[in-house]
Amino acid sequence: MTKAEFINLIAEKGDYSKKDAEKALSTVIGAITDCMKKDEKISLVGFGSFEVKERAARNAINPLTKEPISIPAKKVPAFKAGKALKDAVAK
């Protein structure tokens, strides 16, 4: 599903205009992004949680040249589905 299709679904299910649905979706995505930039965890009970995880630095091998390379540590976004979402998807 594309963003435009998702906006149409929100508008249809919530009885909103497409403009209001797009604004609501953009606001939610922006708020989640802002919180994650601050390393805050967002928990939506029943849906899941968004958090920032840190990956440690590591050494790897370039498959083309077989030379060792160093991969620096970095922060990555992570999502863990809640029980209600897992149960809904499993049905």
N, C-alpha and C positions, 0 to 999 in steps of 0.2 A: 504494500500500500504506500502510495506517495504522500507527501505532506499535503498536497491539494486534496487528495481523496480523503485523507484523515480529517481535514478541516470541514469538508462536506459532510462527513459522518457526524462530527461534533455538532454542526449546525442542524442536521436532521434530528439527531437524538435529543438535543437540548432545546430545540425550537428557538434557535438563535439565527441571526442573519450570518451570512458567510463572513462578513467583515468583523462582527463581534466574535465569532468562533476563531478566526485567525488571530485577532488581538489577544484572546484568552490563551490560546496555545503559545503564542510568542511570549506572553508574560510568564507562563509557567516554565517554559524552557529557559528563559532568561534568569528567572529566580533560581532554578536548579543550578545553572551554570555559575551564577554569582556565589552561591553557597559553596559549591565545589572548589571554586578558585580560592576560597578562604579555608580550605581543608575541613569543611563542616560536613557532617553526615546528615542526610535527609532520610527520615523513616516515614513511609506512608503505610500505616498498618493495613494489612491485608493485601497490599499491592507489592511492596518491596522496599528496598533501601538503596540509595545512591551513596557512594563514598569514594574517596581518593585513596588508592593504594600505591605504595612505593615499590618499585622494582630495583633490586640491587644491581650494582655494576657487575659485569661478567665478561669473560673472555670467550670468543667464538672463533670459528674458522670460516673464511670466505670460501664458499664452495667452488668459485671459478678459479681462483688463484691458489687456493690451499694455504694462504697466509693467515696467521693469527691476527685477529682484530679485537679491539677493546670496545665494548658496548657500555656507555656511561649509565649511571643510575638515572631513573626518571620516575615521575608520577603519572599514573594512569587512572582514568575513571573506571569504576566498577559498579555493577548492578547485581543485587541479589534478590531474586523473586521471593515474595512472601507466600505463606501457605495457601491462602485463598486463591492467589493467581496460579500457583502450581496445580491446585486441585481443579480449577476451571479449565486449564489447558489440557489436563490429563483426561477429561471426559470426552 
